[in-house]
Amino acid sequence: GELGISKVQVRLNSLGDRDSVNRFSREVQAHLRKNWHELPSPARTLMRDDCFSCLSYLHEKGHASSQSAPRSVDYLSEGSRRHLTEFLEFLESMSVPYTLDASLLREREALCQSLFELYEEHEEGPRVFARGGRYDDLGRRIFKTAVPAAGLTFVVEGSAIPAQAAKVAPRRPKIFFIQVGPEARRKSLGVLESLRQA
C-alpha cells in the first residue's frame, strides 16, 4: 500500500460494554489482590491507579500471575459478544489475519468494546504501526449522550513508515457509497478499496 506495508495483521481484544468492563475489572482486582505479595513493585504502583495497566504490565513482563489472570472475553455481555463476532466476521470477509490476545489492554476509563493493534512481521519480530479502539463510553461521559467513536494512532519509530507515505496527496471524492444491512457492512470496505484503486 501507500504506507509501504504489504502484509497487515491484527492483534485484538474486547473489553465489552460498561457492564462487561465492570465485571472484568472486579475479577482482575480480586486476582491481583490474591497475588499481591508476588507482584513486583512497578505493578503495585500501577495497581493503585488502574488495574488494567497493572495487568498489562504483568503480561508484558511474562509474570507468573498473568498466566492465570482473568480474560476480558470471558465477561462479555451478550451484546458485546455480538459486537466482537461482527468485528471478527468483518476481518474474515477482508481476509485480514488476526489474533485474539487477552494481554492487549488499555486504561479502564479510556476504551471499550474492541481494542486492536495493526502490525507487520519482520525478521526482528512484529512491528506495530498503529493501535486504537472504541471510545463510546468516554463520549457518553463527556457529552451525556451516546456518541459512537473510534480512534486510531499511528506509531512512527525510525523508518517504520517509509518516507513515500508523505507523498500521498488527498483525492476529491467522485462518488458516495452507502451500505445497508449487516451483510453489506461486512463487504463494504472491500468494495471501497476496489473503487479507490480503480
Protein Blocks (a to p, Z undefined) as FASTA:
>chain_A
ZZopabdcdddddebjfklmmmmmmmmmmmmmmmmmmpcfklmmmmmmomklmmmmmmmn
opaklmmgccfklmccfklmmmmmmmmmmmmmnopacdddfklccdfklpgcjadddddd
dfkbpcdfbdcddfklmmmmmnopacdddddddddehjlpafklmmpccdddfbdcdded
jklmmmmmmmmmmmmmZZ
